[in-house]
Amino acid sequence: MVYVLAFGLTRRAKDTHYSYCHPERRNIPTYKRFFLSPPKVGSVVEPNPHSLTSMKLSVLAALLASATTINAHATFQQFWVNGKDQAGTCVRKPSTNNPVGATQADMACNVGGNNPAPSTCAVNAGDTVSVEMHQQPGDRTCTTEAIGGNHDGPTVIYLAKVDNAATAQGASAGWFKIGQTGLVRTDYWGTDVMNANCGKVDVKIPLDIAPGDYLLRAEVIALHVAGSVGGAQLYMSCFQLKINSAGKASPPTVRFPGAYSPNDPGILFNLYGSYSTYTVPGPAVYTGGSAPAPPSVPPSSTTPTATVPPPPPVTTPTSATVPAGPQATHFQQCGGSGYNGPTVCASPYKCTYSNDWYSQCL
């Protein structure tokens, strides 16, 4: 008597993610995931005719799918300020690396995200901070993708002003968006930029926001099964910050849950269809203005202020012209095919070529 484990596969050329973790199958009894009908005692079970016909390949595919599903999930675990590693001192670590749905109660700071972090990180308005994601706790190796398994999608960063960063509840906070990277070019997303940067996502703290305690919310929206309602997978962590600033701005805010709808075009999205644009869900990015006065704690020398003239472009060292416009900061992208952002790095960093698609300030 032979029992065949039948397993249907969905695979893109980019990597190996299988449809076993599709949300529509999560609550289906195990036997229904693999067979056309429940197995009967003492009978030979017929395999799903749409599955692979080889028993060995079917079993191997199931094992690969299981491993991919576990390892592809990830969490934001570490924090950087102007290129200085703060490790996991101010992150509220999620209890698992599993995703959260777009309307779930825990989507503000993830499951376990209301538990305080070991400490609160000090940051100045205008500083460049980085959040760092990896698949497993404590694993910061750059050879492993920060998030894999075809979990393509945007990276998004929010801030929320709170009375006390150590005790604030994410669901009660008002959030405003300060950064996002969506679809960069065909089949290259914010998550790909993050993976190329050893799991780090950079964002600048707006100059004009009011000082005080804040929560920073880092998020990935994985779209690999977002073609049906409820399929988008969100991975987020909250960081505790105390921001020193001379600003007074209080940007408009949104709530989590509530900011995203299951039918938002950036939440309900067919990653395997034909598209050339993508709308990152949520409010517009708040870029902020200039602060009325410099902060009382001088900013890091790696973060130029508006009063410092920009350095000459690194791509044309013989030119005496001083470029105008925005500059990329440490670790940010500064070049690559299809890239249309800043191509000049703030001093002392240089735009370093990685490949035809990506260069960054190092």
Sequence and secondary structure as in RCSB ss.txt:
>XXXX:A:sequence
MVYVLAFGLTRRAKDTHYSYCHPERRNIPTYKRFFLSPPKVGSVVEPNPHSLTSMKLSVLAALLASATTINAHAT
FQQFWVNGKDQAGTCVRKPSTNNPVGATQADMACNVGGNNPAPSTCAVNAGDTVSVEMHQQPGDRTCTTEAIGGN
HDGPTVIYLAKVDNAATAQGASAGWFKIGQTGLVRTDYWGTDVMNANCGKVDVKIPLDIAPGDYLLRAEVIALHV
AGSVGGAQLYMSCFQLKINSAGKASPPTVRFPGAYSPNDPGILFNLYGSYSTYTVPGPAVYTGGSAPAPPSVPPS
STTPTATVPPPPPVTTPTSATVPAGPQATHFQQCGGSGYNGPTVCASPYKCTYSNDWYSQCL
>XXXX:A:secstr
            SSS   GGG GGGTTS HHHHH SS   TTS     TTS S HHHHHHHHHHHHHHHHHH  E
EEEEEETTEE TTTTEE  SSS  B TT GGGTT TTTTS  S  EEEETT EEEEEEESSTT   SSS SS TT
    EEEEEEEES TTT  GGGS EEEEEEE EEETTEEHHHHHHHTTTEEEEE  TTB  EEEEEEEEEEE TT
TTSTT  EEEEEEEEEEEE S  B    B TTTS  TT TTTS  TTS  S    SSS        SS  SS   
TTS  TTS     TT TT      S  B TT EEE TT  S  SB TT  EEEEETTEEEE 
